[in-house]
């Protein structure tokens, strides 16, 4: 399997999401990440689509509870928007697939 290449913003966001799982981090695996450049008249950043595979309901809850209100500390980046996508689902084996969409902007 080819390793994912992540931008600095995406890498920081993934690390911050994993940190939300706390002691359950070992149950969370990054399975997909796509980032595209974004800009407005005054800001530059990236839109991210991140997919995490999570074993166990507690670990999934740790990552998702309060996600849209969460504060993230990512050097040089501000998480302007973050939300679970409609693509979030529970697989037949019980694994939760969290589809997360986010916008980061450079400070």
MOPAC internal coordinates of N, CA, C and O (Angstrom, degrees):
PM7 1SCF
backbone

  N    0.0000 0     0.00 0     0.00 0    0    0    0
  C    1.4318 1     0.00 0     0.00 0    1    0    0
  C    1.5220 1   109.16 1     0.00 0    2    1    0
  O    1.2310 1   120.81 1   -44.73 1    3    2    1
  N    1.3042 1   116.05 1   135.27 1    3    2    1
  C    1.4502 1   122.77 1  -179.09 1    5    3    2
  C    1.5325 1   109.87 1   -77.86 1    6    5    3
  O    1.2310 1   119.50 1   -49.68 1    7    6    5
  N    1.3302 1   118.56 1   130.32 1    7    6    5
  C    1.4721 1   119.67 1   179.45 1    9    7    6
  C    1.5286 1   110.65 1   -67.36 1   10    9    7
  O    1.2310 1   120.93 1   -33.00 1   11   10    9
  N    1.3224 1   115.83 1   147.00 1   11   10    9
  C    1.4546 1   120.73 1   177.60 1   13   11   10
  C    1.5181 1   109.69 1   -74.89 1   14   13   11
  O    1.2310 1   120.78 1   -41.48 1   15   14   13
  N    1.3160 1   116.12 1   138.52 1   15   14   13
  C    1.4625 1   121.37 1   174.07 1   17   15   14
  C    1.5182 1   106.82 1  -100.52 1   18   17   15
  O    1.2310 1   120.88 1   -59.88 1   19   18   17
  N    1.3113 1   115.91 1   120.12 1   19   18   17
  C    1.4527 1   120.75 1  -176.55 1   21   19   18
  C    1.5166 1   111.34 1  -113.97 1   22   21   19
  O    1.2310 1   121.06 1   -36.89 1   23   22   21
  N    1.3207 1   115.58 1   143.11 1   23   22   21
  C    1.4608 1   120.18 1   172.92 1   25   23   22
  C    1.5286 1   108.16 1   -69.80 1   26   25   23
  O    1.2310 1   120.35 1   -11.45 1   27   26   25
  N    1.3122 1   116.94 1   168.55 1   27   26   25
  C    1.4614 1   120.54 1   177.47 1   29   27   26
  C    1.5219 1   111.49 1   -59.10 1   30   29   27
  O    1.2310 1   120.83 1   136.64 1   31   30   29
  N    1.3245 1   116.02 1   -43.36 1   31   30   29
  C    1.4623 1   120.45 1  -179.60 1   33   31   30
  C    1.5235 1   110.65 1   -64.04 1   34   33   31
  O    1.2310 1   120.23 1   134.74 1   35   34   33
  N    1.3302 1   117.16 1   -45.26 1   35   34   33
  C    1.4669 1   120.92 1  -179.82 1   37   35   34
  C    1.5174 1   110.72 1   -64.91 1   38   37   35
  O    1.2310 1   120.47 1   137.12 1   39   38   37
  N    1.3230 1   116.71 1   -42.88 1   39   38   37
  C    1.4609 1   120.95 1   179.36 1   41   39   38
  C    1.5261 1   110.88 1   -60.72 1   42   41   39
  O    1.2310 1   120.36 1   135.19 1   43   42   41
  N    1.3183 1   116.91 1   -44.81 1   43   42   41
  C    1.4578 1   121.06 1   178.57 1   45   43   42
  C    1.5166 1   111.90 1   -64.30 1   46   45   43
  O    1.2310 1   120.26 1   140.89 1   47   46   45
  N    1.3200 1   117.12 1   -39.11 1   47   46   45
  C    1.4587 1   121.30 1   179.04 1   49   47   46
  C    1.5244 1   111.17 1   -66.65 1   50   49   47
  O    1.2310 1   120.14 1   136.44 1   51   50   49
  N    1.3188 1   117.34 1   -43.56 1   51   50   49
  C    1.4690 1   120.79 1   177.78 1   53   51   50
  C    1.5255 1   110.02 1   -61.83 1   54   53   51
  O    1.2310 1   119.81 1   135.20 1   55   54   53
  N    1.3238 1   117.97 1   -44.80 1   55   54   53
  C    1.4725 1   120.74 1   177.98 1   57   55   54
  C    1.5303 1   111.04 1   -59.90 1   58   57   55
  O    1.2310 1   120.37 1   138.65 1   59   58   57
  N    1.3279 1   116.90 1   -41.35 1   59   58   57
  C    1.4648 1   120.80 1   179.52 1   61   59   58
  C    1.5274 1   111.28 1   -66.30 1   62   61   59
  O    1.2310 1   120.02 1   142.00 1   63   62   61
  N    1.3226 1   117.57 1   -38.00 1   63   62   61
  C    1.4633 1   120.72 1   177.64 1   65   63   62
  C    1.5228 1   110.92 1   -66.81 1   66   65   63
  O    1.2310 1   120.51 1   138.06 1   67   66   65
  N    1.3316 1   116.62 1   -41.94 1   67   66   65
  C    1.4587 1   120.48 1   177.62 1   69   67   66
  C    1.5265 1   110.96 1   -63.10 1   70   69   67
  O    1.2310 1   120.49 1   141.54 1   71   70   69
  N    1.3222 1   116.67 1   -38.46 1   71   70   69
  C    1.4646 1   120.59 1   179.75 1   73   71   70
  C    1.5298 1   111.19 1   -62.31 1   74   73   71
  O    1.2310 1   120.33 1   150.03 1   75   74   73
  N    1.3305 1   116.97 1   -29.97 1   75   74   73
  C    1.4704 1   119.90 1   178.07 1   77   75   74
  C    1.5237 1   111.55 1   -63.58 1   78   77   75
  O    1.2310 1   120.11 1   155.64 1   79   78   77
  N    1.3250 1   117.40 1   -24.36 1   79   78   77
  C    1.4636 1   120.95 1   179.98 1   81   79   78
  C    1.5228 1   111.87 1   -76.42 1   82   81   79
  O    1.2310 1   120.09 1   166.94 1   83   82   81
  N    1.3272 1   117.44 1   -13.06 1   83   82   81
  C    1.4632 1   120.91 1   177.46 1   85   83   82
  C    1.5183 1   112.56 1    57.33 1   86   85   83
  O    1.2310 1   120.66 1    51.73 1   87   86   85
  N    1.3335 1   116.34 1  -128.27 1   87   86   85
  C    1.4694 1   121.71 1  -178.53 1   89   87   86
  C    1.5231 1   112.81 1   -67.25 1   90   89   87
  O    1.2310 1   120.41 1   168.45 1   91   90   89
  N    1.3194 1   116.82 1   -11.55 1   91   90   89
  C    1.4694 1   120.92 1  -178.64 1   93   91   90
  C    1.5346 1   112.44 1   -94.79 1   94   93   91
  O    1.2310 1   119.87 1  -168.56 1   95   94   93
  N    1.3300 1   117.85 1    11.44 1   95   94   93
  C    1.4707 1   121.20 1  -178.32 1   97   95   94
  C    1.5186 1   112.85 1   -54.23 1   98   97   95
  O    1.2310 1   120.67 1   146.60 1   99   98   97
  N    1.3143 1   116.33 1   -33.40 1   99   98   97
  C    1.4668 1   119.62 1  -178.21 1  101   99   98
  C    1.5273 1   111.50 1   -65.91 1  102  101   99
  O    1.2310 1   119.72 1   167.92 1  103  102  101
  N    1.3201 1   118.14 1   -12.08 1  103  102  101
  C    1.4679 1   122.45 1   178.93 1  105  103  102
  C    1.5326 1   112.90 1   -94.53 1  106  105  103
  O    1.2310 1   120.24 1  -179.57 1  107  106  105
  N    1.3300 1   117.14 1     0.43 1  107  106  105
  C    1.4618 1   122.05 1  -176.04 1  109  107  106
  C    1.5235 1   109.33 1  -114.04 1  110  109  107
  O    1.2310 1   121.21 1   -48.34 1  111  110  109
  N    1.3420 1   115.29 1   131.66 1  111  110  109
  C    1.4718 1   120.29 1  -179.62 1  113  111  110
  C    1.5207 1   109.72 1  -132.83 1  114  113  111
  O    1.2310 1   120.46 1   -48.20 1  115  114  113
  N    1.3068 1   116.73 1   131.80 1  115  114  113
  C    1.4599 1   121.90 1   175.51 1  117  115  114
  C    1.5221 1   108.49 1   -74.87 1  118  117  115
  O    1.2310 1   120.30 1   -56.38 1  119  118  117
  N    1.3282 1   117.03 1   123.62 1  119  118  117
  C    1.4606 1   118.85 1   179.52 1  121  119  118
  C    1.5244 1   112.63 1  -113.32 1  122  121  119
  O    1.2310 1   120.26 1   161.38 1  123  122  121
  N    1.3291 1   117.11 1   -18.62 1  123  122  121
  C    1.4605 1   119.28 1   179.51 1  125  123  122
  C    1.5211 1   109.18 1  -158.95 1  126  125  123
  O    1.2310 1   120.71 1   -36.91 1  127  126  125
  N    1.3185 1   116.25 1   143.09 1  127  126  125
  C    1.4637 1   121.04 1   173.75 1  129  127  126
  C    1.5245 1   108.03 1  -152.86 1  130  129  127
  O    1.2310 1   121.42 1   -54.28 1  131  130  129
  N    1.3092 1   114.89 1   125.72 1  131  130  129
  C    1.4669 1   120.36 1   176.40 1  133  131  130
  C    1.5248 1   107.34 1  -130.50 1  134  133  131
  O    1.2310 1   120.40 1   -48.98 1  135  134  133
  N    1.3048 1   116.83 1   131.02 1  135  134  133
  C    1.4642 1   122.00 1   178.96 1  137  135  134
  C    1.5146 1   108.62 1  -127.54 1  138  137  135
  O    1.2310 1   121.13 1   -41.31 1  139  138  137
  N    1.3259 1   115.44 1   138.69 1  139  138  137
  C    1.4631 1   121.02 1   175.71 1  141  139  138
  C    1.5167 1   108.54 1  -128.79 1  142  141  139
  O    1.2310 1   121.25 1   -36.62 1  143  142  141
  N    1.3218 1   115.21 1   143.38 1  143  142  141
  C    1.4546 1   119.98 1   179.35 1  145  143  142
  C    1.5213 1   110.14 1   -63.27 1  146  145  143
  O    1.2310 1   121.29 1   -32.97 1  147  146  145
  N    1.3258 1   115.14 1   147.03 1  147  146  145
  C    1.4548 1   122.66 1  -179.20 1  149  147  146
  C    1.5119 1   108.12 1  -140.67 1  150  149  147
  O    1.2310 1   120.46 1   -32.37 1  151  150  149
  N    1.3365 1   116.73 1   147.63 1  151  150  149
  C    1.4555 1   119.24 1   174.80 1  153  151  150
  C    1.5235 1   110.27 1  -154.34 1  154  153  151
  O    1.2310 1   121.82 1   -28.93 1  155  154  153
  N    1.3229 1   114.13 1   151.07 1  155  154  153
  C    1.4594 1   121.61 1   171.92 1  157  155  154
  C    1.5254 1   105.87 1  -119.84 1  158  157  155
  O    1.2310 1   120.16 1    11.16 1  159  158  157
  N    1.3010 1   117.30 1  -168.84 1  159  158  157
  C    1.4621 1   118.68 1   178.52 1  161  159  158
  C    1.5190 1   112.44 1   -65.16 1  162  161  159
  O    1.2310 1   120.43 1   151.18 1  163  162  161
  N    1.3339 1   116.78 1   -28.82 1  163  162  161
  C    1.4744 1   119.75 1  -174.36 1  165  163  162
  C    1.5238 1   114.86 1  -118.85 1  166  165  163
  O    1.2310 1   119.78 1   166.80 1  167  166  165
  N    1.3280 1   118.03 1   -13.20 1  167  166  165
  C    1.4677 1   120.15 1  -175.26 1  169  167  166
  C    1.5210 1   111.42 1  -128.64 1  170  169  167
  O    1.2310 1   121.34 1   -26.11 1  171  170  169
  N    1.3354 1   115.04 1   153.89 1  171  170  169
  C    1.4637 1   120.97 1   170.64 1  173  171  170
  C    1.5226 1   107.56 1  -126.02 1  174  173  171
  O    1.2310 1   121.26 1   -27.99 1  175  174  173
  N    1.3005 1   115.20 1   152.01 1  175  174  173
  C    1.4563 1   119.12 1  -179.79 1  177  175  174
  C    1.5120 1   111.49 1  -176.84 1  178  177  175
  O    1.2310 1   121.49 1    27.41 1  179  178  177
  N    1.3287 1   114.76 1  -152.59 1  179  178  177
  C    1.4654 1   120.90 1  -179.96 1  181  179  178
  C    1.5301 1   110.02 1  -145.58 1  182  181  179
  O    1.2310 1   121.62 1   -33.95 1  183  182  181
  N    1.3295 1   114.51 1   146.05 1  183  182  181
  C    1.4627 1   121.57 1   169.65 1  185  183  182
  C    1.5220 1   106.20 1   -97.44 1  186  185  183
  O    1.2310 1   120.94 1   -42.61 1  187  186  185
  N    1.3304 1   115.80 1   137.39 1  187  186  185
  C    1.4614 1   121.48 1  -176.20 1  189  187  186
  C    1.5310 1   110.85 1  -124.55 1  190  189  187
  O    1.2310 1   120.85 1   -40.71 1  191  190  189
  N    1.3014 1   115.99 1   139.29 1  191  190  189
  C    1.4656 1   123.36 1   168.70 1  193  191  190
  C    1.5259 1   105.07 1  -119.34 1  194  193  191
  O    1.2310 1   121.01 1   -65.19 1  195  194  193
  N    1.3203 1   115.67 1   114.81 1  195  194  193
  C    1.4585 1   121.88 1  -175.32 1  197  195  194
  C    1.5170 1   108.71 1  -120.61 1  198  197  195
  O    1.2310 1   121.02 1   -44.22 1  199  198  197
  N    1.3212 1   115.66 1   135.78 1  199  198  197
  C    1.4639 1   120.24 1   176.50 1  201  199  198
  C    1.5258 1   108.63 1  -121.40 1  202  201  199
  O    1.2310 1   121.32 1   -57.93 1  203  202  201
  N    1.3347 1   115.08 1   122.07 1  203  202  201
  C    1.4587 1   122.02 1   177.62 1  205  203  202
  C    1.5169 1   108.99 1  -114.56 1  206  205  203
  O    1.2310 1   120.30 1   -45.09 1  207  206  205
  N    1.3238 1   117.02 1   134.91 1  207  206  205
  C    1.4636 1   122.16 1   174.19 1  209  207  206
  C    1.5243 1   106.81 1  -100.73 1  210  209  207
  O    1.2310 1   120.76 1   -55.73 1  211  210  209
  N    1.3373 1   116.16 1   124.27 1  211  210  209
  C    1.4570 1   121.17 1  -172.48 1  213  211  210
  C    1.5216 1   109.81 1  -124.54 1  214  213  211
  O    1.2310 1   121.09 1   -52.43 1  215  214  213
  N    1.3223 1   115.52 1   127.57 1  215  214  213
  C    1.4636 1   121.59 1   175.77 1  217  215  214
  C    1.5204 1   108.23 1   -94.73 1  218  217  215
  O    1.2310 1   120.68 1   -59.36 1  219  218  217
  N    1.3232 1   116.31 1   120.64 1  219  218  217
  C    1.4621 1   120.91 1   177.48 1  221  219  218
  C    1.5088 1   112.84 1   100.05 1  222  221  219
  O    1.2310 1   121.22 1   -44.10 1  223  222  221
  N    1.3219 1   115.27 1   135.90 1  223  222  221
  C    1.4633 1   120.82 1  -177.79 1  225  223  222
  C    1.5249 1   112.52 1   -67.76 1  226  225  223
  O    1.2310 1   120.21 1   143.03 1  227  226  225
  N    1.3326 1   117.20 1   -36.97 1  227  226  225
  C    1.4650 1   119.90 1  -179.44 1  229  227  226
  C    1.5284 1   111.36 1   -63.09 1  230  229  227
  O    1.2310 1   120.80 1   137.45 1  231  230  229
  N    1.3139 1   116.07 1   -42.55 1  231  230  229
  C    1.4623 1   119.72 1   179.46 1  233  231  230
  C    1.5266 1   110.06 1   -64.35 1  234  233  231
  O    1.2310 1   120.16 1   137.72 1  235  234  233
  N    1.3227 1   117.30 1   -42.28 1  235  234  233
  C    1.4646 1   120.98 1   178.87 1  237  235  234
  C    1.5254 1   110.40 1   -63.57 1  238  237  235
  O    1.2310 1   120.34 1   137.76 1  239  238  237
  N    1.3154 1   116.96 1   -42.24 1  239  238  237
  C    1.4656 1   121.15 1   178.41 1  241  239  238
  C    1.5243 1   111.37 1   -62.85 1  242  241  239
  O    1.2310 1   120.60 1   140.88 1  243  242  241
  N    1.3169 1   116.47 1   -39.12 1  243  242  241
  C    1.4717 1   120.29 1   179.52 1  245  243  242
  C    1.5225 1   111.51 1   -59.99 1  246  245  243
  O    1.2310 1   120.98 1   141.12 1  247  246  245
  N    1.3174 1   115.72 1   -38.88 1  247  246  245
  C    1.4638 1   120.00 1  -179.29 1  249  247  246
  C    1.5244 1   110.92 1   -74.76 1  250  249  247
  O    1.2310 1   119.74 1   140.79 1  251  250  249
  N    1.3278 1   118.10 1   -39.21 1  251  250  249
  C    1.4637 1   120.95 1  -170.61 1  253  251  250
  C    1.5221 1   115.92 1   -92.80 1  254  253  251
  O    1.2310 1   119.24 1   152.40 1  255  254  253
  N    1.3199 1   119.06 1   -27.60 1  255  254  253
  C    1.4643 1   120.24 1  -176.60 1  257  255  254
  C    1.5266 1   111.23 1   -59.36 1  258  257  255
  O    1.2310 1   120.64 1   -58.39 1  259  258  257
  N    1.3002 1   116.38 1   121.61 1  259  258  257
  C    1.4624 1   121.83 1   179.12 1  261  259  258
  C    1.5141 1   114.42 1    69.61 1  262  261  259
  O    1.2310 1   119.91 1  -161.47 1  263  262  261
  N    1.3188 1   117.78 1    18.53 1  263  262  261
  C    1.4656 1   121.33 1  -175.08 1  265  263  262
  C    1.5260 1   111.99 1   -57.25 1  266  265  263
  O    1.2310 1   120.21 1   135.84 1  267  266  265
  N    1.3228 1   117.20 1   -44.16 1  267  266  265
  C    1.4628 1   119.86 1  -176.15 1  269  267  266
  C    1.5328 1   113.00 1   -69.78 1  270  269  267
  O    1.2310 1   120.04 1   165.17 1  271  270  269
  N    1.3239 1   117.54 1   -14.83 1  271  270  269
  C    1.4661 1   122.04 1   178.23 1  273  271  270
  C    1.5354 1   112.39 1  -106.48 1  274  273  271
  O    1.2310 1   120.18 1   176.65 1  275  274  273
  N    1.3054 1   117.27 1    -3.35 1  275  274  273
  C    1.4676 1   122.17 1  -172.51 1  277  275  274
  C    1.5327 1   112.07 1   -67.10 1  278  277  275
  O    1.2310 1   121.84 1   -32.41 1  279  278  277
  N    1.3230 1   114.08 1   147.59 1  279  278  277
  C    1.4608 1   122.29 1   172.66 1  281  279  278
  C    1.5284 1   107.09 1  -101.74 1  282  281  279
  O    1.2310 1   120.50 1   -48.08 1  283  282  281
  N    1.3108 1   116.66 1   131.92 1  283  282  281
  C    1.4607 1   121.28 1  -178.89 1  285  283  282
  C    1.5137 1   109.07 1  -116.67 1  286  285  283
  O    1.2310 1   120.75 1   -40.12 1  287  286  285
  N    1.3197 1   116.18 1   139.88 1  287  286  285
  C    1.4563 1   121.32 1   175.88 1  289  287  286
  C    1.5237 1   108.25 1  -108.17 1  290  289  287
  O    1.2310 1   121.70 1   -82.71 1  291  290  289
  N    1.3222 1   114.35 1    97.29 1  291  290  289
  C    1.4617 1   121.25 1   178.92 1  293  291  290
  C    1.5214 1   106.59 1  -123.71 1  294  293  291
  O    1.2310 1   120.01 1   -64.35 1  295  294  293
  N    1.3262 1   117.59 1   115.65 1  295  294  293
  C    1.4697 1   120.00 1  -176.56 1  297  295  294
  C    1.5313 1   112.09 1   -53.10 1  298  297  295
  O    1.2310 1   121.41 1   -54.07 1  299  298  297
  N    1.3394 1   114.90 1   125.93 1  299  298  297
  C    1.4622 1   120.93 1   176.42 1  301  299  298
  C    1.5169 1   115.21 1    78.33 1  302  301  299
  O    1.2310 1   120.01 1  -177.46 1  303  302  301
  N    1.3255 1   117.59 1     2.54 1  303  302  301
  C    1.4692 1   121.05 1  -175.79 1  305  303  302
  C    1.5235 1   110.97 1  -131.95 1  306  305  303
  O    1.2310 1   121.09 1   -30.21 1  307  306  305
  N    1.3145 1   115.52 1   149.79 1  307  306  305
  C    1.4582 1   122.99 1   170.85 1  309  307  306
  C    1.5258 1   106.71 1  -120.95 1  310  309  307
  O    1.2310 1   120.46 1   -48.93 1  311  310  309
  N    1.3235 1   116.73 1   131.07 1  311  310  309
  C    1.4622 1   120.34 1   174.96 1  313  311  310
  C    1.5275 1   106.18 1   -85.38 1  314  313  311
  O    1.2310 1   121.08 1   -75.82 1  315  314  313
  N    1.3362 1   115.54 1   104.18 1  315  314  313
  C    1.4600 1   121.41 1  -176.00 1  317  315  314
  C    1.5295 1   111.52 1   -81.26 1  318  317  315
  O    1.2310 1   120.10 1   145.65 1  319  318  317
  N    1.3210 1   117.41 1   -34.35 1  319  318  317
  C    1.4653 1   122.84 1   179.60 1  321  319  318
  C    1.5218 1   108.32 1  -145.14 1  322  321  319
  O    1.2310 1   120.88 1   -36.50 1  323  322  321
  N    1.3308 1   115.92 1   143.50 1  323  322  321
  C    1.4605 1   120.22 1   172.76 1  325  323  322
  C    1.5195 1   108.00 1  -156.99 1  326  325  323
  O    1.2310 1   120.66 1   -42.22 1  327  326  325
  N    1.3216 1   116.35 1   137.78 1  327  326  325
  C    1.4596 1   120.69 1  -178.90 1  329  327  326
  C    1.5173 1   110.16 1  -161.31 1  330  329  327
  O    1.2310 1   121.42 1   -22.99 1  331  330  329
  N    1.3357 1   114.90 1   157.01 1  331  330  329
  C    1.4635 1   120.00 1   171.40 1  333  331  330
  C    1.5136 1   108.17 1   -75.29 1  334  333  331
  O    1.2310 1   120.85 1   -40.29 1  335  334  333
  N    1.3108 1   115.98 1   139.71 1  335  334  333
  C    1.4531 1   122.38 1   177.68 1  337  335  334
  C    1.5307 1   109.64 1   -86.87 1  338  337  335
  O    1.2310 1   120.96 1   -19.04 1  339  338  337
  N    1.3086 1   115.76 1   160.96 1  339  338  337
  C    1.4649 1   120.86 1   175.62 1  341  339  338
  C    1.5258 1   111.73 1   -64.09 1  342  341  339
  O    1.2310 1   120.36 1   164.88 1  343  342  341
  N    1.3240 1   116.92 1   -15.12 1  343  342  341
  C    1.4597 1   120.80 1  -179.93 1  345  343  342
  C    1.5277 1   112.65 1   -76.70 1  346  345  343
  O    1.2310 1   119.65 1   175.37 1  347  346  345
  N    1.3367 1   118.27 1    -4.63 1  347  346  345
  C    1.4647 1   121.42 1   177.02 1  349  347  346
  C    1.5230 1   108.40 1   -62.68 1  350  349  347
  O    1.2310 1   120.76 1   -43.54 1  351  350  349
  N    1.3371 1   116.16 1   136.46 1  351  350  349
  C    1.4694 1   119.20 1  -175.25 1  353  351  350
  C    1.5253 1   110.69 1  -157.21 1  354  353  351
  O    1.2310 1   121.22 1   -14.56 1  355  354  353
  N    1.3291 1   115.28 1   165.44 1  355  354  353
  C    1.4624 1   121.78 1   173.41 1  357  355  354
  C    1.5236 1   106.99 1  -108.80 1  358  357  355
  O    1.2310 1   120.51 1   -54.17 1  359  358  357
  N    1.3327 1   116.62 1   125.83 1  359  358  357
  C    1.4557 1   123.01 1  -179.82 1  361  359  358
  C    1.5368 1   109.92 1   -78.26 1  362  361  359
  O    1.2310 1   119.90 1   -18.83 1  363  362  361
  N    1.3362 1   117.79 1   161.17 1  363  362  361
  C    1.4674 1   120.72 1   178.68 1  365  363  362
  C    1.5318 1   113.92 1   -56.96 1  366  365  363
  O    1.2310 1   120.05 1   151.77 1  367  366  365
  N    1.3432 1   117.50 1   -28.23 1  367  366  365
  C    1.4704 1   120.03 1   179.57 1  369  367  366
  C    1.5251 1   112.57 1   -81.82 1  370  369  367
  O    1.2310 1   119.90 1  -178.36 1  371  370  369
  N    1.3468 1   117.79 1     1.64 1  371  370  369
  C    1.4558 1   121.90 1   179.09 1  373  371  370
  C    1.5143 1   114.27 1    94.10 1  374  373  371
  O    1.2310 1   119.91 1   172.63 1  375  374  373
  N    1.3182 1   117.78 1    -7.37 1  375  374  373
  C    1.4575 1   121.88 1   178.04 1  377  375  374
  C    1.5287 1   109.42 1   -70.20 1  378  377  375
  O    1.2310 1   120.63 1   -46.28 1  379  378  377
  N    1.3205 1   116.39 1   133.72 1  379  378  377
  C    1.4595 1   120.83 1   175.63 1  381  379  378
  C    1.5229 1   108.24 1   -93.30 1  382  381  379
  O    1.2310 1   120.64 1   -50.38 1  383  382  381
  N    1.3132 1   116.37 1   129.62 1  383  382  381
  C    1.4527 1   121.74 1   175.92 1  385  383  382
  C    1.5228 1   106.68 1  -103.47 1  386  385  383
  O    1.2310 1   120.97 1   -68.93 1  387  386  385
  N    1.3240 1   115.75 1   111.07 1  387  386  385
  C    1.4605 1   121.30 1   179.22 1  389  387  386
  C    1.5155 1   108.98 1   -93.61 1  390  389  387
  O    1.2310 1   120.65 1   -62.00 1  391  390  389
  N    1.3117 1   116.36 1   118.00 1  391  390  389
  C    1.4591 1   122.11 1   175.31 1  393  391  390
  C    1.5254 1   106.37 1  -102.09 1  394  393  391
  O    1.2310 1   120.65 1   -63.89 1  395  394  393
  N    1.3127 1   116.37 1   116.11 1  395  394  393
  C    1.4643 1   122.17 1  -174.01 1  397  395  394
  C    1.5190 1   109.16 1  -119.86 1  398  397  395
  O    1.2310 1   121.42 1   -47.57 1  399  398  397
  N    1.3305 1   114.89 1   132.43 1  399  398  397
  C    1.4561 1   120.68 1   176.13 1  401  399  398
  C    1.5175 1   107.92 1  -114.84 1  402  401  399
  O    1.2310 1   120.69 1   -42.59 1  403  402  401
  N    1.3296 1   116.29 1   137.41 1  403  402  401
  C    1.4568 1   120.44 1  -176.74 1  405  403  402
  C    1.5211 1   111.23 1  -147.29 1  406  405  403
  O    1.2310 1   121.72 1   -23.04 1  407  406  405
  N    1.3185 1   114.31 1   156.96 1  407  406  405
  C    1.4600 1   121.88 1   172.67 1  409  407  406
  C    1.5192 1   107.11 1  -124.00 1  410  409  407
  O    1.2310 1   120.82 1   -56.26 1  411  410  409
  N    1.3224 1   116.03 1   123.74 1  411  410  409
  C    1.4645 1   120.91 1   173.83 1  413  411  410
  C    1.5335 1   107.67 1  -111.68 1  414  413  411
  O    1.2310 1   121.14 1   -36.84 1  415  414  413
  N    1.3210 1   115.42 1   143.16 1  415  414  413
  C    1.4652 1   119.80 1   175.92 1  417  415  414
  C    1.5246 1   108.27 1  -125.48 1  418  417  415
  O    1.2310 1   121.48 1   -33.46 1  419  418  417
  N    1.3034 1   114.77 1   146.54 1  419  418  417
  C    1.4743 1   120.36 1  -179.74 1  421  419  418
  C    1.5191 1   109.49 1   -71.87 1  422  421  419
  O    1.2310 1   121.02 1   -40.33 1  423  422  421
  N    1.3374 1   115.65 1   139.67 1  423  422  421
  C    1.4766 1   120.87 1   177.39 1  425  423  422
  C    1.5068 1   109.89 1   -72.78 1  426  425  423
  O    1.2310 1   120.10 1   180.00 1  427  426  425

